[in-house]
Amino acid sequence: MTSPCAVGVDVGGTFVKLGLVQGHRILTQRALPTASIGSTPRKLQEGLVKAVGSLVRESRRRITGVGVGIPGWVQYPEGVVRSCANLPGWKDVPLRALLSRRLHLPVSVDNDVNVMTLAEWTAGAGRGARNLVCVTLGTGVGGGLILDGRLYRGWNGFAGEIGHIPVAEAGPRCSCGGIACLERYVGNREILQRVRDQLKQGVASVIPELVGGDLRRLTPEVIDRACELGDPLGRQTWRWVGTQIGLVLIGVVNLLNPERIVVGGGISKAGRWLFEPMRKTVRRRAVRGASRFEETRWSTWMR
């Protein structure tokens, strides 16, 4: 008899990613642009029902449940989405109940980085640590915490929002309502806009050639390719981003004294161009001996 499986769903500002999971193995995975579904609660709910239903039918396996990670403030275990900084219109949406009723399956809904943190802690780069910090870098910047061997949620479930730590007294307003949040400098869209602005100002780079002169085609992967070609703008971009993240992690390290920091998300694929300045910044300025570090991309989850 075929062993039962579960469906994992990662809802992001850019992509909705789904995987058929058996134990710690991902059997099947797919990604859909969030824009093709719609980011409002109603459209996204309908899109998730269709996508999960399709995956379940194609698998021809017994499905025991569905787990959904949402990039926002989630009341757990009720699965009520209180708000989402990067998805419009989300306020007190009972997503767990809505999906469970439509899919006729048990559904669990939690903050996406809490889900990542639990996965890395139990089966990934954070395994064995009793005090762990996880950071995701993508459309937004999220964080999750394992403190003294338990997932730490804070008093009302909002703990770990590293991306909404302010990095300056004044600056751009964030979608969360704050000012000068880290996310407003090192989120996917902000990184790409920073590069476009510098190119428009006449900074020399191979990037226009890599995108065929169309800067709308610029992606983090293009910046990575430019780095491999020795492009100064590409390397300076990741150096700046890594330094900004490192500056925030200094405070996290000094405050929490974690054993390990795991960094994932699409932006982490920049690899050494990003991690070297991040590590250097933390090692140079954090309290000596406060932590040891290991970084990883987001395991094998939806690369």
C-alpha positions as a LaTeX table, in Angstrom:
\begin{tabular}{lrrr}
\hline
Residue & $x$ (\AA) & $y$ (\AA) & $z$ (\AA) \\
\hline
Met1 & 0.00 & 0.00 & 0.00 \\
Thr2 & 1.28 & 3.45 & $-0.92$ \\
Ser3 & 2.24 & 5.55 & 2.11 \\
Pro4 & 0.09 & 8.64 & 2.71 \\
Cys5 & 1.32 & 12.10 & 1.77 \\
Ala6 & 0.64 & 15.70 & 2.66 \\
Val7 & 0.55 & 18.85 & 0.56 \\
Gly8 & 2.70 & 21.82 & 1.49 \\
Val9 & 1.90 & 25.30 & 0.17 \\
Asp10 & 4.13 & 28.37 & 0.35 \\
Val11 & 2.28 & 31.59 & $-0.47$ \\
Gly12 & 4.64 & 34.37 & $-1.51$ \\
Gly13 & 4.29 & 37.82 & $-2.96$ \\
Thr14 & 5.83 & 36.60 & $-6.23$ \\
Phe15 & 5.05 & 32.85 & $-6.41$ \\
Val16 & 2.71 & 30.31 & $-4.84$ \\
Lys17 & 4.67 & 27.08 & $-4.48$ \\
Leu18 & 3.21 & 23.65 & $-3.84$ \\
Gly19 & 4.80 & 20.34 & $-2.96$ \\
Leu20 & 3.60 & 16.77 & $-2.43$ \\
Val21 & 5.48 & 15.62 & 0.66 \\
Gln22 & 6.08 & 12.19 & 2.14 \\
Gly23 & 7.98 & 12.33 & 5.42 \\
His24 & 10.86 & 14.70 & 4.72 \\
Arg25 & 10.87 & 14.01 & 0.97 \\
Ile26 & 9.32 & 16.26 & $-1.66$ \\
Leu27 & 7.87 & 13.98 & $-4.33$ \\
Thr28 & 6.38 & 16.60 & $-6.66$ \\
Gln29 & 6.64 & 20.36 & $-6.73$ \\
Arg30 & 5.35 & 23.24 & $-8.82$ \\
Ala31 & 5.25 & 27.03 & $-8.73$ \\
Leu32 & 2.57 & 29.45 & $-9.96$ \\
Pro33 & 3.01 & 33.23 & $-10.26$ \\
Thr34 & 0.95 & 34.84 & $-7.53$ \\
Ala35 & $-0.22$ & 37.42 & $-10.05$ \\
Ser36 & $-1.77$ & 34.65 & $-12.18$ \\
Ile37 & $-3.98$ & 33.63 & $-9.24$ \\
Gly38 & $-4.64$ & 36.97 & $-7.57$ \\
Ser39 & $-3.46$ & 38.12 & $-4.17$ \\
Thr40 & $-6.81$ & 39.14 & $-2.62$ \\
Pro41 & $-8.18$ & 36.66 & $-0.06$ \\
Arg42 & $-11.05$ & 35.50 & $-2.28$ \\
Lys43 & $-8.98$ & 35.00 & $-5.44$ \\
Leu44 & $-6.09$ & 33.39 & $-3.63$ \\
Gln45 & $-8.40$ & 31.03 & $-1.79$ \\
Glu46 & $-9.98$ & 29.94 & $-5.07$ \\
Gly47 & $-6.55$ & 29.55 & $-6.65$ \\
Leu48 & $-5.27$ & 27.44 & $-3.77$ \\
Val49 & $-8.33$ & 25.18 & $-3.89$ \\
Lys50 & $-7.80$ & 24.57 & $-7.61$ \\
Ala51 & $-4.03$ & 24.10 & $-7.38$ \\
Val52 & $-4.13$ & 21.78 & $-4.37$ \\
Gly53 & $-7.06$ & 19.84 & $-5.83$ \\
Ser54 & $-5.17$ & 19.33 & $-9.09$ \\
Leu55 & $-2.06$ & 18.13 & $-7.27$ \\
Val56 & $-4.08$ & 15.70 & $-5.14$ \\
Arg57 & $-5.90$ & 14.25 & $-8.16$ \\
Glu58 & $-2.70$ & 13.80 & $-10.16$ \\
Ser59 & $-0.88$ & 12.16 & $-7.25$ \\
Arg60 & $-3.47$ & 9.37 & $-6.84$ \\
Arg61 & $-2.28$ & 9.05 & $-3.26$ \\
Arg62 & $-4.01$ & 9.25 & 0.08 \\
Ile63 & $-3.60$ & 12.79 & 1.38 \\
Thr64 & $-3.64$ & 13.25 & 5.14 \\
Gly65 & $-3.68$ & 17.04 & 5.19 \\
Val66 & $-2.54$ & 20.38 & 3.82 \\
Gly67 & $-0.08$ & 22.82 & 5.37 \\
Val68 & $-0.05$ & 26.45 & 4.24 \\
Gly69 & 2.61 & 29.07 & 4.96 \\
Ile70 & 1.43 & 32.69 & 4.68 \\
Pro71 & 3.76 & 35.75 & 4.62 \\
Gly72 & 1.98 & 37.60 & 7.39 \\
Trp73 & 0.65 & 37.64 & 10.91 \\
Val74 & $-1.26$ & 34.39 & 11.53 \\
Gln75 & $-3.23$ & 33.51 & 14.65 \\
Tyr76 & $-2.18$ & 29.93 & 15.31 \\
Pro77 & $-3.57$ & 27.26 & 15.62 \\
Glu78 & $-6.87$ & 28.82 & 14.50 \\
Gly79 & $-5.30$ & 29.67 & 11.14 \\
Val80 & $-6.77$ & 33.18 & 11.00 \\
Val81 & $-4.64$ & 35.54 & 8.88 \\
Arg82 & $-4.61$ & 38.85 & 10.75 \\
Ser83 & $-2.65$ & 40.79 & 8.13 \\
Cys84 & $-0.17$ & 40.41 & 5.26 \\
Ala85 & 2.21 & 43.27 & 4.52 \\
Asn86 & 2.82 & 42.20 & 0.90 \\
Leu87 & $-0.68$ & 40.93 & 0.03 \\
Pro88 & $-3.48$ & 43.52 & $-0.13$ \\
Gly89 & $-6.83$ & 43.14 & 1.61 \\
Trp90 & $-5.89$ & 40.50 & 4.16 \\
Lys91 & $-7.47$ & 41.26 & 7.52 \\
Asp92 & $-8.81$ & 38.62 & 9.91 \\
Val93 & $-9.31$ & 36.02 & 7.17 \\
Pro94 & $-10.20$ & 32.53 & 8.59 \\
Leu95 & $-8.13$ & 30.81 & 5.91 \\
Arg96 & $-7.76$ & 27.44 & 7.66 \\
Ala97 & $-11.52$ & 27.02 & 8.03 \\
Leu98 & $-12.23$ & 28.23 & 4.49 \\
Leu99 & $-9.72$ & 25.87 & 2.87 \\
Ser100 & $-10.62$ & 22.89 & 5.02 \\
Arg101 & $-14.27$ & 23.25 & 4.10 \\
Arg102 & $-13.51$ & 23.47 & 0.37 \\
Leu103 & $-10.80$ & 20.79 & 0.21 \\
His104 & $-12.47$ & 18.34 & 2.65 \\
Leu105 & $-9.08$ & 17.80 & 4.27 \\
Pro106 & $-7.43$ & 18.83 & 7.54 \\
Val107 & $-5.61$ & 22.14 & 6.96 \\
Ser108 & $-2.99$ & 23.93 & 9.03 \\
Val109 & $-2.12$ & 27.59 & 8.37 \\
Asp110 & 0.87 & 29.36 & 9.90 \\
Asn111 & 3.33 & 32.14 & 9.18 \\
Asp112 & 5.58 & 31.02 & 6.30 \\
Val113 & 8.87 & 31.59 & 8.11 \\
Asn114 & 7.63 & 29.78 & 11.22 \\
Val115 & 6.96 & 26.82 & 8.92 \\
Met116 & 10.42 & 27.13 & 7.34 \\
Thr117 & 12.01 & 27.40 & 10.77 \\
Leu118 & 10.33 & 24.23 & 12.01 \\
Ala119 & 11.37 & 22.40 & 8.83 \\
Glu120 & 15.01 & 23.48 & 9.05 \\
Trp121 & 15.09 & 22.74 & 12.77 \\
Thr122 & 13.67 & 19.22 & 12.48 \\
Ala123 & 15.16 & 18.08 & 9.15 \\
Gly124 & 17.46 & 20.72 & 7.69 \\
Ala125 & 20.33 & 23.08 & 8.41 \\
Gly126 & 19.08 & 23.90 & 11.93 \\
Arg127 & 18.87 & 20.30 & 13.09 \\
Gly128 & 20.27 & 19.79 & 16.57 \\
Ala129 & 20.25 & 23.47 & 17.58 \\
Arg130 & 18.33 & 24.54 & 20.67 \\
Asn131 & 18.58 & 28.23 & 19.76 \\
Leu132 & 18.14 & 29.05 & 16.10 \\
Val133 & 17.35 & 32.09 & 13.96 \\
Cys134 & 15.96 & 31.61 & 10.45 \\
Val135 & 15.78 & 34.41 & 7.90 \\
Thr136 & 14.10 & 34.36 & 4.49 \\
Leu137 & 15.02 & 36.80 & 1.74 \\
Gly138 & 12.56 & 37.26 & $-1.10$ \\
Thr139 & 9.76 & 39.66 & $-1.97$ \\
Gly140 & 9.72 & 40.34 & 1.76 \\
Val141 & 12.16 & 39.60 & 4.57 \\
Gly142 & 10.94 & 37.26 & 7.30 \\
Gly143 & 12.31 & 35.63 & 10.42 \\
Gly144 & 11.61 & 32.70 & 12.70 \\
Leu145 & 12.98 & 31.78 & 16.13 \\
Ile146 & 13.67 & 28.57 & 18.01 \\
Leu147 & 14.49 & 29.51 & 21.60 \\
Asp148 & 15.46 & 26.88 & 24.15 \\
Gly149 & 14.16 & 24.11 & 21.91 \\
Arg150 & 10.74 & 25.61 & 21.10 \\
Leu151 & 9.29 & 27.76 & 18.36 \\
Tyr152 & 8.91 & 31.23 & 19.82 \\
Arg153 & 5.80 & 33.10 & 18.70 \\
Gly154 & 5.68 & 36.04 & 21.11 \\
Trp155 & 2.64 & 36.94 & 23.16 \\
Asn156 & 0.29 & 37.31 & 20.18 \\
Gly157 & 2.07 & 35.44 & 17.38 \\
Phe158 & 4.02 & 38.29 & 15.79 \\
Ala159 & 7.56 & 37.38 & 16.88 \\
Gly160 & 10.45 & 37.05 & 14.43 \\
Glu161 & 9.64 & 39.91 & 12.03 \\
Ile162 & 13.27 & 40.73 & 11.27 \\
Gly163 & 12.30 & 42.42 & 8.01 \\
His164 & 10.39 & 45.09 & 9.91 \\
Ile165 & 13.25 & 46.17 & 12.13 \\
Pro166 & 13.98 & 49.81 & 11.20 \\
Val167 & 17.50 & 50.51 & 9.95 \\
Ala168 & 17.29 & 54.32 & 10.04 \\
Glu169 & 15.32 & 57.08 & 11.73 \\
Ala170 & 13.91 & 58.29 & 8.41 \\
Gly171 & 13.36 & 56.53 & 5.11 \\
Pro172 & 10.76 & 54.97 & 2.83 \\
Arg173 & 7.45 & 53.90 & 4.34 \\
Cys174 & 6.95 & 50.14 & 4.48 \\
Ser175 & 3.78 & 48.26 & 3.55 \\
Cys176 & 3.53 & 47.28 & 7.24 \\
Gly177 & 3.07 & 50.96 & 8.12 \\
Gly178 & 6.57 & 51.40 & 9.52 \\
Ile179 & 9.37 & 53.63 & 8.26 \\
Ala180 & 12.79 & 52.53 & 6.98 \\
Cys181 & 12.21 & 48.81 & 7.63 \\
Leu182 & 14.99 & 46.46 & 6.48 \\
Glu183 & 12.57 & 44.95 & 3.95 \\
Arg184 & 12.26 & 48.30 & 2.18 \\
Tyr185 & 15.96 & 48.15 & 1.34 \\
Val186 & 16.70 & 44.46 & 0.70 \\
Gly187 & 13.39 & 43.03 & $-0.55$ \\
Asn188 & 13.42 & 41.61 & $-4.09$ \\
Arg189 & 11.69 & 44.60 & $-5.70$ \\
Glu190 & 13.86 & 47.13 & $-3.87$ \\
Ile191 & 17.10 & 45.42 & $-4.93$ \\
Leu192 & 16.05 & 45.40 & $-8.57$ \\
Gln193 & 14.95 & 49.03 & $-8.45$ \\
Arg194 & 18.27 & 50.02 & $-6.87$ \\
Val195 & 20.13 & 48.42 & $-9.79$ \\
Arg196 & 17.84 & 50.02 & $-12.40$ \\
Asp197 & 18.32 & 53.45 & $-10.82$ \\
Gln198 & 22.10 & 53.12 & $-10.93$ \\
Leu199 & 22.03 & 51.97 & $-14.53$ \\
Lys200 & 19.86 & 54.96 & $-15.47$ \\
Gln201 & 22.42 & 57.19 & $-13.78$ \\
Gly202 & 25.07 & 55.84 & $-16.15$ \\
Val203 & 26.86 & 53.27 & $-13.97$ \\
Ala204 & 28.77 & 50.90 & $-16.26$ \\
Ser205 & 27.65 & 47.26 & $-16.17$ \\
Val206 & 27.14 & 44.14 & $-18.30$ \\
Ile207 & 23.59 & 43.88 & $-16.95$ \\
Pro208 & 21.89 & 45.77 & $-19.85$ \\
Glu209 & 23.54 & 43.34 & $-22.26$ \\
Leu210 & 22.35 & 40.34 & $-20.22$ \\
Val211 & 18.73 & 41.52 & $-20.37$ \\
Gly212 & 18.88 & 42.55 & $-24.03$ \\
Gly213 & 18.48 & 46.22 & $-23.14$ \\
Asp214 & 15.12 & 45.62 & $-21.42$ \\
Leu215 & 15.51 & 46.37 & $-17.70$ \\
Arg216 & 12.05 & 44.93 & $-17.06$ \\
Arg217 & 13.70 & 41.54 & $-17.52$ \\
Leu218 & 16.08 & 42.17 & $-14.64$ \\
Thr219 & 15.99 & 39.47 & $-11.93$ \\
Pro220 & 18.24 & 38.55 & $-9.01$ \\
Glu221 & 19.55 & 35.69 & $-11.17$ \\
Val222 & 20.73 & 38.21 & $-13.75$ \\
Ile223 & 22.64 & 40.07 & $-11.04$ \\
Asp224 & 24.20 & 36.72 & $-10.02$ \\
Arg225 & 25.35 & 36.10 & $-13.61$ \\
Ala226 & 26.82 & 39.59 & $-13.76$ \\
Cys227 & 28.79 & 38.85 & $-10.58$ \\
Glu228 & 30.22 & 35.69 & $-12.12$ \\
Leu229 & 31.36 & 37.80 & $-15.07$ \\
Gly230 & 33.19 & 40.17 & $-12.72$ \\
Asp231 & 30.68 & 42.99 & $-13.04$ \\
Pro232 & 31.40 & 45.71 & $-10.41$ \\
Leu233 & 27.74 & 46.82 & $-10.15$ \\
Gly234 & 26.49 & 43.28 & $-9.57$ \\
Arg235 & 29.07 & 42.59 & $-6.88$ \\
Gln236 & 28.59 & 45.98 & $-5.24$ \\
Thr237 & 24.83 & 45.36 & $-5.12$ \\
Trp238 & 25.10 & 42.08 & $-3.22$ \\
Arg239 & 27.85 & 43.52 & $-1.02$ \\
Trp240 & 25.56 & 46.39 & $-0.03$ \\
Val241 & 22.57 & 44.08 & 0.54 \\
Gly242 & 24.64 & 41.64 & 2.60 \\
Thr243 & 25.99 & 44.47 & 4.73 \\
Gln244 & 22.50 & 45.85 & 5.47 \\
Ile245 & 21.25 & 42.41 & 6.49 \\
Gly246 & 24.38 & 41.85 & 8.55 \\
Leu247 & 23.84 & 45.09 & 10.46 \\
Val248 & 20.38 & 43.93 & 11.56 \\
Leu249 & 21.68 & 40.46 & 12.41 \\
Ile250 & 24.26 & 42.03 & 14.74 \\
Gly251 & 21.39 & 43.17 & 16.95 \\
Val252 & 19.68 & 39.78 & 16.68 \\
Val253 & 22.89 & 37.97 & 17.65 \\
Asn254 & 23.67 & 40.28 & 20.56 \\
Leu255 & 20.10 & 40.02 & 21.85 \\
Leu256 & 19.40 & 36.29 & 21.42 \\
Asn257 & 22.85 & 34.62 & 21.33 \\
Pro258 & 21.75 & 31.89 & 18.84 \\
Glu259 & 23.80 & 28.80 & 18.06 \\
Arg260 & 23.04 & 29.04 & 14.39 \\
Ile261 & 21.56 & 31.33 & 11.74 \\
Val262 & 19.93 & 29.79 & 8.68 \\
Val263 & 19.35 & 32.04 & 5.68 \\
Gly264 & 17.01 & 31.00 & 2.87 \\
Gly265 & 14.60 & 32.31 & 0.26 \\
Gly266 & 15.16 & 33.15 & $-3.38$ \\
Ile267 & 17.63 & 35.99 & $-2.77$ \\
Ser268 & 19.93 & 33.61 & $-0.86$ \\
Lys269 & 20.79 & 31.95 & $-4.18$ \\
Ala270 & 23.27 & 34.81 & $-4.67$ \\
Gly271 & 25.50 & 32.64 & $-2.50$ \\
Arg272 & 28.96 & 33.89 & $-1.62$ \\
Trp273 & 28.41 & 37.32 & $-3.13$ \\
Leu274 & 25.74 & 37.90 & $-0.47$ \\
Phe275 & 26.97 & 35.75 & 2.41 \\
Glu276 & 30.56 & 36.97 & 2.55 \\
Pro277 & 29.68 & 40.61 & 3.39 \\
Met278 & 26.89 & 39.40 & 5.69 \\
Arg279 & 29.27 & 37.16 & 7.68 \\
Lys280 & 32.02 & 39.77 & 7.67 \\
Thr281 & 29.70 & 42.45 & 9.04 \\
Val282 & 28.39 & 40.27 & 11.87 \\
Arg283 & 31.79 & 38.87 & 12.82 \\
Arg284 & 33.36 & 42.32 & 12.85 \\
Arg285 & 30.73 & 44.04 & 14.97 \\
Ala286 & 28.77 & 41.51 & 17.03 \\
Val287 & 29.86 & 40.82 & 20.60 \\
Arg288 & 32.76 & 38.40 & 20.31 \\
Gly289 & 31.74 & 34.79 & 20.89 \\
Ala290 & 28.03 & 35.58 & 20.74 \\
Ser291 & 27.29 & 32.96 & 18.10 \\
Arg292 & 28.54 & 30.59 & 15.45 \\
Phe293 & 26.99 & 30.66 & 12.02 \\
Glu294 & 25.81 & 28.31 & 9.32 \\
Glu295 & 23.91 & 29.49 & 6.24 \\
Thr296 & 21.90 & 27.47 & 3.77 \\
Arg297 & 19.54 & 28.04 & 0.95 \\
Trp298 & 15.99 & 26.97 & 1.62 \\
Ser299 & 16.86 & 23.26 & 1.66 \\
Thr300 & 15.44 & 21.81 & $-1.57$ \\
Trp301 & 12.12 & 23.64 & $-1.13$ \\
Met302 & 11.04 & 25.04 & $-4.48$ \\
Arg303 & 14.30 & 26.16 & $-6.01$ \\
\hline
\end{tabular}
